[in-house]
């Protein structure tokens, strides 16, 4: 999944693709580099504070110049929003997936919308406050259980849901690392997992670096996530990640042949 932020303030690439022409060009570039899904967002949900709230009207205004053109590229397109009204607009313009960073637990209309439209949902774990004292894996599992209750009550088919442990959201850097290390624990729900570790702050806690210089840490995290059962990785650096995944897959395939 390639990330397309049409925002002025996202933590890593805010403002780079705020212009509609540059946004479309970047979407085309990611498609050519091997992205299987594109994820477009018009409100920064950066987990480290400082993001300015954006009204639904402003989100739609940011999306309107580019969304239909990005959808026309032909890849599955997800809308990264916590507002049902924005999701509805995006679905009307060709998006086919709702990516909710509050796991259907923020806007009470989101689950109903997804059920009515029959679209896939990516439900991410989040917390309002970071609490270093909690068992973060248990917290994520409890959150997912609640999300799945909401989805079932709304009528969302279970096989239309992807779970995302929310690396960096409502977590200390150490807790993000624990979630990656124990990713298999979230497979208990029998649903696909998405991991978005791209350029996140926990990488800086291991090896100090600004967001744009965290490609190595991002790739390492996503390779481990894929090996631990993640079905989707959400990334800024599509070409490098695709290359890493393909080489890893080739080596793993050769190892299996040798083991026969």
One Martini backbone bead per residue (centre of mass of N, CA, C, O) as a GRO file, in nm:
protein
  260
    1UNK     BB    1   0.092   0.039   0.027
    2UNK     BB    2   0.052   0.362  -0.083
    3UNK     BB    3   0.125   0.691   0.017
    4UNK     BB    4  -0.121   0.975   0.003
    5UNK     BB    5  -0.061   1.308   0.098
    6UNK     BB    6  -0.305   1.585   0.106
    7UNK     BB    7  -0.102   1.767   0.297
    8UNK     BB    8   0.070   2.016   0.506
    9UNK     BB    9   0.130   1.812   0.800
   10UNK     BB   10   0.270   1.564   0.770
   11UNK     BB   11   0.537   1.418   0.924
   12UNK     BB   12   0.701   1.343   0.641
   13UNK     BB   13   0.520   1.485   0.364
   14UNK     BB   14   0.424   1.759   0.415
   15UNK     BB   15   0.332   1.935   0.108
   16UNK     BB   16   0.439   1.763  -0.140
   17UNK     BB   17   0.109   1.673  -0.230
   18UNK     BB   18  -0.097   1.922  -0.233
   19UNK     BB   19  -0.074   1.923  -0.518
   20UNK     BB   20  -0.251   1.772  -0.763
   21UNK     BB   21  -0.029   1.707  -0.969
   22UNK     BB   22   0.173   1.578  -0.770
   23UNK     BB   23  -0.016   1.363  -0.660
   24UNK     BB   24  -0.068   1.210  -0.924
   25UNK     BB   25   0.228   1.153  -0.993
   26UNK     BB   26   0.283   0.986  -0.737
   27UNK     BB   27   0.071   0.769  -0.785
   28UNK     BB   28   0.190   0.670  -1.051
   29UNK     BB   29   0.466   0.596  -0.939
   30UNK     BB   30   0.370   0.381  -0.734
   31UNK     BB   31   0.238   0.198  -0.942
   32UNK     BB   32   0.504   0.147  -1.106
   33UNK     BB   33   0.662   0.033  -0.838
   34UNK     BB   34   0.422  -0.183  -0.706
   35UNK     BB   35   0.164  -0.101  -0.606
   36UNK     BB   36  -0.158  -0.239  -0.498
   37UNK     BB   37  -0.222   0.012  -0.312
   38UNK     BB   38  -0.397   0.312  -0.233
   39UNK     BB   39  -0.355   0.589   0.014
   40UNK     BB   40  -0.575   0.853   0.096
   41UNK     BB   41  -0.510   1.175   0.262
   42UNK     BB   42  -0.641   1.503   0.428
   43UNK     BB   43  -0.548   1.424   0.730
   44UNK     BB   44  -0.358   1.447   0.988
   45UNK     BB   45  -0.253   1.152   1.207
   46UNK     BB   46  -0.027   1.218   1.370
   47UNK     BB   47   0.099   1.066   1.677
   48UNK     BB   48   0.282   1.333   1.809
   49UNK     BB   49   0.140   1.578   1.765
   50UNK     BB   50   0.011   1.895   1.616
   51UNK     BB   51  -0.228   1.831   1.468
   52UNK     BB   52  -0.472   1.973   1.274
   53UNK     BB   53  -0.782   2.007   1.257
   54UNK     BB   54  -1.027   1.897   1.012
   55UNK     BB   55  -1.270   1.952   0.820
   56UNK     BB   56  -1.475   1.799   0.607
   57UNK     BB   57  -1.469   2.022   0.391
   58UNK     BB   58  -1.158   2.037   0.371
   59UNK     BB   59  -1.107   1.748   0.292
   60UNK     BB   60  -1.273   1.753   0.032
   61UNK     BB   61  -1.119   1.987  -0.102
   62UNK     BB   62  -0.847   1.825  -0.118
   63UNK     BB   63  -0.965   1.574  -0.285
   64UNK     BB   64  -1.123   1.672  -0.542
   65UNK     BB   65  -0.877   1.725  -0.756
   66UNK     BB   66  -0.769   1.389  -0.733
   67UNK     BB   67  -0.933   1.129  -0.666
   68UNK     BB   68  -1.054   1.034  -0.940
   69UNK     BB   69  -0.775   1.011  -1.080
   70UNK     BB   70  -0.659   0.797  -0.895
   71UNK     BB   71  -0.883   0.585  -0.938
   72UNK     BB   72  -0.822   0.566  -1.258
   73UNK     BB   73  -0.561   0.384  -1.233
   74UNK     BB   74  -0.693   0.091  -1.098
   75UNK     BB   75  -0.643   0.085  -0.808
   76UNK     BB   76  -0.694   0.029  -0.508
   77UNK     BB   77  -0.876   0.264  -0.291
   78UNK     BB   78  -0.806   0.440   0.003
   79UNK     BB   79  -0.959   0.610   0.281
   80UNK     BB   80  -0.812   0.837   0.510
   81UNK     BB   81  -1.052   0.843   0.773
   82UNK     BB   82  -1.288   0.955   1.051
   83UNK     BB   83  -1.513   1.042   0.838
   84UNK     BB   84  -1.805   0.956   0.691
   85UNK     BB   85  -1.845   1.189   0.486
   86UNK     BB   86  -1.570   1.153   0.348
   87UNK     BB   87  -1.598   0.859   0.272
   88UNK     BB   88  -1.845   0.896   0.091
   89UNK     BB   89  -1.711   1.076  -0.116
   90UNK     BB   90  -1.482   0.880  -0.196
   91UNK     BB   91  -1.666   0.649  -0.293
   92UNK     BB   92  -1.800   0.822  -0.519
   93UNK     BB   93  -1.492   0.860  -0.658
   94UNK     BB   94  -1.362   0.533  -0.621
   95UNK     BB   95  -1.337   0.425  -0.365
   96UNK     BB   96  -1.307   0.086  -0.174
   97UNK     BB   97  -1.176   0.187   0.104
   98UNK     BB   98  -1.171   0.202   0.461
   99UNK     BB   99  -0.945   0.405   0.667
  100UNK     BB  100  -0.956   0.369   1.022
  101UNK     BB  101  -0.775   0.508   1.299
  102UNK     BB  102  -1.048   0.421   1.498
  103UNK     BB  103  -1.196   0.146   1.447
  104UNK     BB  104  -1.511   0.255   1.450
  105UNK     BB  105  -1.482   0.459   1.736
  106UNK     BB  106  -1.566   0.762   1.646
  107UNK     BB  107  -1.773   0.735   1.410
  108UNK     BB  108  -2.099   0.612   1.419
  109UNK     BB  109  -2.129   0.609   1.083
  110UNK     BB  110  -1.906   0.426   0.960
  111UNK     BB  111  -2.018   0.137   0.976
  112UNK     BB  112  -2.279   0.189   0.821
  113UNK     BB  113  -2.149   0.278   0.559
  114UNK     BB  114  -1.982   0.022   0.498
  115UNK     BB  115  -2.225  -0.167   0.489
  116UNK     BB  116  -2.394  -0.024   0.269
  117UNK     BB  117  -2.145  -0.033   0.051
  118UNK     BB  118  -1.959  -0.295   0.074
  119UNK     BB  119  -1.680  -0.235   0.209
  120UNK     BB  120  -1.375  -0.219   0.302
  121UNK     BB  121  -1.188  -0.244   0.622
  122UNK     BB  122  -0.960  -0.048   0.811
  123UNK     BB  123  -0.868  -0.127   1.151
  124UNK     BB  124  -0.733   0.081   1.393
  125UNK     BB  125  -0.538   0.123   1.654
  126UNK     BB  126  -0.609   0.339   1.942
  127UNK     BB  127  -0.513   0.628   2.149
  128UNK     BB  128  -0.531   0.909   2.338
  129UNK     BB  129  -0.324   0.779   2.544
  130UNK     BB  130  -0.024   0.727   2.679
  131UNK     BB  131   0.070   0.398   2.840
  132UNK     BB  132   0.347   0.238   2.971
  133UNK     BB  133   0.193   0.027   3.181
  134UNK     BB  134   0.069  -0.137   2.968
  135UNK     BB  135  -0.062  -0.399   2.783
  136UNK     BB  136  -0.059  -0.355   2.452
  137UNK     BB  137  -0.164  -0.621   2.336
  138UNK     BB  138  -0.422  -0.636   2.506
  139UNK     BB  139  -0.535  -0.365   2.408
  140UNK     BB  140  -0.559  -0.436   2.110
  141UNK     BB  141  -0.743  -0.681   2.142
  142UNK     BB  142  -0.979  -0.530   2.278
  143UNK     BB  143  -1.026  -0.330   2.052
  144UNK     BB  144  -1.088  -0.532   1.827
  145UNK     BB  145  -1.332  -0.659   1.961
  146UNK     BB  146  -1.501  -0.401   1.952
  147UNK     BB  147  -1.491  -0.352   1.649
  148UNK     BB  148  -1.630  -0.624   1.572
  149UNK     BB  149  -1.895  -0.558   1.711
  150UNK     BB  150  -1.966  -0.310   1.546
  151UNK     BB  151  -1.958  -0.445   1.270
  152UNK     BB  152  -2.176  -0.660   1.322
  153UNK     BB  153  -2.408  -0.463   1.396
  154UNK     BB  154  -2.390  -0.318   1.104
  155UNK     BB  155  -2.311  -0.556   0.874
  156UNK     BB  156  -2.018  -0.637   0.847
  157UNK     BB  157  -1.827  -0.836   0.691
  158UNK     BB  158  -1.565  -1.005   0.814
  159UNK     BB  159  -1.412  -1.041   0.520
  160UNK     BB  160  -1.384  -0.696   0.514
  161UNK     BB  161  -1.148  -0.708   0.734
  162UNK     BB  162  -0.876  -0.511   0.859
  163UNK     BB  163  -0.595  -0.517   1.076
  164UNK     BB  164  -0.438  -0.248   1.281
  165UNK     BB  165  -0.202  -0.179   1.539
  166UNK     BB  166  -0.077   0.110   1.529
  167UNK     BB  167   0.198   0.225   1.473
  168UNK     BB  168   0.254   0.500   1.701
  169UNK     BB  169  -0.036   0.483   1.826
  170UNK     BB  170  -0.069   0.522   2.154
  171UNK     BB  171   0.256   0.484   2.180
  172UNK     BB  172   0.540   0.383   2.253
  173UNK     BB  173   0.818   0.283   2.106
  174UNK     BB  174   0.827   0.015   2.265
  175UNK     BB  175   0.533  -0.073   2.196
  176UNK     BB  176   0.573  -0.089   1.893
  177UNK     BB  177   0.783  -0.312   1.903
  178UNK     BB  178   0.605  -0.520   2.043
  179UNK     BB  179   0.390  -0.539   1.821
  180UNK     BB  180   0.588  -0.651   1.612
  181UNK     BB  181   0.696  -0.897   1.778
  182UNK     BB  182   0.362  -0.977   1.839
  183UNK     BB  183   0.180  -1.007   1.578
  184UNK     BB  184   0.061  -1.300   1.602
  185UNK     BB  185  -0.156  -1.228   1.823
  186UNK     BB  186  -0.359  -1.092   1.596
  187UNK     BB  187  -0.446  -1.372   1.449
  188UNK     BB  188  -0.689  -1.472   1.629
  189UNK     BB  189  -0.917  -1.342   1.427
  190UNK     BB  190  -0.864  -1.430   1.119
  191UNK     BB  191  -0.726  -1.169   0.994
  192UNK     BB  192  -0.597  -0.940   0.825
  193UNK     BB  193  -0.284  -0.762   0.822
  194UNK     BB  194  -0.166  -0.433   0.896
  195UNK     BB  195   0.144  -0.245   0.839
  196UNK     BB  196   0.263   0.089   0.966
  197UNK     BB  197   0.619   0.178   0.987
  198UNK     BB  198   0.674   0.424   0.824
  199UNK     BB  199   0.897   0.649   0.963
  200UNK     BB  200   0.878   0.601   1.254
  201UNK     BB  201   0.975   0.690   1.577
  202UNK     BB  202   1.094   0.415   1.677
  203UNK     BB  203   1.342   0.430   1.497
  204UNK     BB  204   1.472   0.674   1.642
  205UNK     BB  205   1.509   0.514   1.919
  206UNK     BB  206   1.737   0.330   1.784
  207UNK     BB  207   1.806   0.540   1.528
  208UNK     BB  208   1.882   0.843   1.487
  209UNK     BB  209   1.633   1.014   1.276
  210UNK     BB  210   1.483   1.138   1.028
  211UNK     BB  211   1.217   1.044   0.845
  212UNK     BB  212   1.377   1.037   0.556
  213UNK     BB  213   1.606   0.834   0.723
  214UNK     BB  214   1.400   0.548   0.763
  215UNK     BB  215   1.414   0.316   0.549
  216UNK     BB  216   1.560   0.082   0.681
  217UNK     BB  217   1.367   0.051   0.925
  218UNK     BB  218   1.113   0.009   0.759
  219UNK     BB  219   1.199  -0.246   0.606
  220UNK     BB  220   1.261  -0.423   0.846
  221UNK     BB  221   0.974  -0.413   0.965
  222UNK     BB  222   0.822  -0.526   0.707
  223UNK     BB  223   0.965  -0.796   0.688
  224UNK     BB  224   0.880  -0.898   0.966
  225UNK     BB  225   0.578  -0.867   0.924
  226UNK     BB  226   0.554  -1.062   0.686
  227UNK     BB  227   0.677  -1.309   0.843
  228UNK     BB  228   0.430  -1.271   1.072
  229UNK     BB  229   0.153  -1.216   0.864
  230UNK     BB  230   0.138  -0.981   0.691
  231UNK     BB  231  -0.051  -0.860   0.408
  232UNK     BB  232   0.013  -0.548   0.468
  233UNK     BB  233   0.202  -0.260   0.365
  234UNK     BB  234   0.255   0.079   0.470
  235UNK     BB  235   0.412   0.317   0.240
  236UNK     BB  236   0.642   0.552   0.105
  237UNK     BB  237   0.870   0.337  -0.012
  238UNK     BB  238   0.804   0.143  -0.265
  239UNK     BB  239   1.049   0.043  -0.427
  240UNK     BB  240   1.223  -0.058  -0.188
  241UNK     BB  241   1.008  -0.253  -0.069
  242UNK     BB  242   0.958  -0.431  -0.312
  243UNK     BB  243   1.245  -0.529  -0.342
  244UNK     BB  244   1.273  -0.658  -0.062
  245UNK     BB  245   1.035  -0.858  -0.087
  246UNK     BB  246   1.128  -1.006  -0.346
  247UNK     BB  247   1.401  -1.106  -0.242
  248UNK     BB  248   1.299  -1.258   0.000
  249UNK     BB  249   1.115  -1.451  -0.159
  250UNK     BB  250   1.338  -1.580  -0.333
  251UNK     BB  251   1.504  -1.695  -0.099
  252UNK     BB  252   1.278  -1.864   0.029
  253UNK     BB  253   1.227  -2.041  -0.221
  254UNK     BB  254   1.513  -2.163  -0.235
  255UNK     BB  255   1.508  -2.292   0.046
  256UNK     BB  256   1.274  -2.488  -0.012
  257UNK     BB  257   1.414  -2.644  -0.235
  258UNK     BB  258   1.655  -2.745  -0.056
  259UNK     BB  259   1.455  -2.899   0.151
  260UNK     BB  260   1.354  -3.139  -0.049
   0.00000   0.00000   0.00000
